[in-house]
Amino acid sequence: MAARALGIDLGERRIGVAVSDGEGRVATPLTVIERSGSRPGDHRRIADLVAEYEAEAVVVGLPLSLDGTTGPAARSAQSEAQQLEAALDVPVLTHDERLTTVIAERSLAESGLSGKARRKRVDMVAASVILQGWLDAAQQDSQS
């Protein structure tokens, strides 16, 4: 799997975005898109990033319940992922994002960032955790 991918953390107010390296091994936080109130407009901004980074896939975090069931938040993310896929020329996949925001918050806190600075970055760091999880799973699948 040697392809660049974007990771997406869909939030109500912000969308975190991460990008992998060209070999599809390492995810890096990229940016945060403030929700515009227009889902098609937000999806166009993601499409621009897909084109700019020549991504071959988009991985959307799927907020499953802690017990693994699909609750309202996961259904909403699945619905938006389907809408996003219709707006893009690349596949849109989902990946379990349970606890990614907790991991991102902890990582940023350990880096010494203030609460305000953390809030500005947590969405894109969460997106990188989602994407890295997907990259690692894909790497394991290709080795087995």
C-alpha positions in Angstrom: 0.0 0.0 0.0 2.1 2.9 -1.2 -0.4 5.7 -1.5 -1.0 9.0 0.2 -4.2 9.3 2.2 -6.0 12.0 4.1 -7.5 11.4 7.5 -10.6 13.3 8.5 -12.0 13.9 12.0 -15.6 15.2 11.5 -16.7 17.5 14.3 -19.8 19.7 14.6 -17.7 22.9 14.5 -14.4 21.8 13.1 -13.0 19.2 10.7 -9.5 17.9 11.6 -7.4 16.9 8.6 -4.2 14.8 8.5 -2.1 13.5 5.6 0.1 10.5 5.2 3.5 10.4 3.6 3.7 9.2 0.0 4.5 5.7 1.1 1.4 5.5 3.3 3.3 4.8 6.5 3.2 8.0 8.7 0.3 10.3 9.4 0.9 14.0 10.1 -1.6 16.6 11.4 -2.3 19.0 8.5 -5.0 21.6 9.2 -8.4 22.3 10.8 -11.3 23.4 8.7 -13.9 25.5 10.5 -17.4 24.4 9.6 -18.9 26.9 7.2 -22.6 26.0 7.7 -22.5 24.5 4.2 -21.7 20.8 4.1 -21.1 20.9 0.3 -18.8 23.9 0.9 -16.9 22.0 3.6 -16.6 19.0 1.2 -15.2 21.2 -1.5 -12.5 22.4 0.9 -11.6 18.7 1.5 -11.7 18.0 -2.2 -9.2 20.8 -2.7 -6.9 19.2 -0.1 -7.3 15.8 -1.8 -6.2 17.4 -5.1 -3.4 19.4 -3.5 -1.8 16.4 -1.7 -2.7 14.0 -4.5 -4.4 11.7 -2.0 -5.7 8.4 -3.3 -8.1 7.7 -0.4 -9.8 9.6 2.4 -10.2 7.9 5.8 -13.1 9.3 8.0 -13.1 8.6 11.7 -16.1 6.5 12.8 -17.1 7.3 16.4 -18.4 3.9 17.5 -19.7 3.5 21.0 -17.2 2.1 23.5 -18.9 -1.3 23.2 -18.4 -1.2 19.4 -22.0 -0.5 18.4 -23.1 2.1 15.9 -24.8 5.0 17.7 -26.2 8.3 16.5 -22.7 9.9 16.2 -21.4 7.0 14.1 -24.6 7.0 11.9 -24.1 10.7 11.3 -20.4 10.2 10.4 -21.3 7.4 8.0 -23.9 9.6 6.3 -21.5 12.4 5.9 -18.8 10.0 4.7 -21.2 8.9 1.9 -21.9 12.5 1.0 -18.2 13.2 0.9 -17.5 10.2 -1.3 -20.1 11.5 -3.8 -18.1 14.8 -3.9 -14.7 13.3 -4.4 -13.0 11.2 -7.1 -11.3 8.9 -4.5 -12.6 6.3 -2.2 -13.8 7.4 1.3 -13.3 4.7 4.0 -14.2 4.8 7.6 -12.0 3.7 10.5 -12.9 3.2 14.2 -12.0 6.4 16.1 -12.8 5.3 19.6 -10.7 7.3 22.1 -8.7 9.2 19.4 -9.7 12.6 20.9 -8.5 11.4 24.3 -5.2 10.2 22.8 -4.8 13.5 21.0 -5.6 15.6 24.1 -3.2 13.6 26.2 -0.4 14.0 23.5 -1.0 17.7 23.3 -1.1 18.2 27.1 2.2 16.3 27.3 3.7 18.6 24.8 3.1 21.5 27.2 0.6 23.4 25.0 -2.0 25.6 26.9 -5.6 24.7 26.9 -6.5 27.3 24.2 -3.6 26.1 21.9 -4.6 22.5 22.4 -8.2 23.2 21.4 -7.0 24.7 18.1 -4.9 21.6 17.3 -6.8 18.7 18.8 -9.0 18.0 15.8 -6.1 17.7 13.4 -4.1 15.6 15.9 -7.2 13.3 16.3 -7.3 13.0 12.5 -3.7 11.9 12.5 -4.4 9.3 15.2 -7.3 8.0 13.0 -5.2 7.9 9.9 -2.2 6.3 11.6 -4.5 3.6 13.0 -5.8 2.9 9.5 -2.3 2.9 8.0 -1.0 0.5 10.6 -4.0 -1.8 10.1 -3.5 -1.7 6.3 0.3 -2.4 6.8 -0.5 -5.4 9.0 -3.1 -6.7 6.5 -0.5 -6.5 3.7 2.1 -8.5 5.7 -0.3 -11.3 6.7 
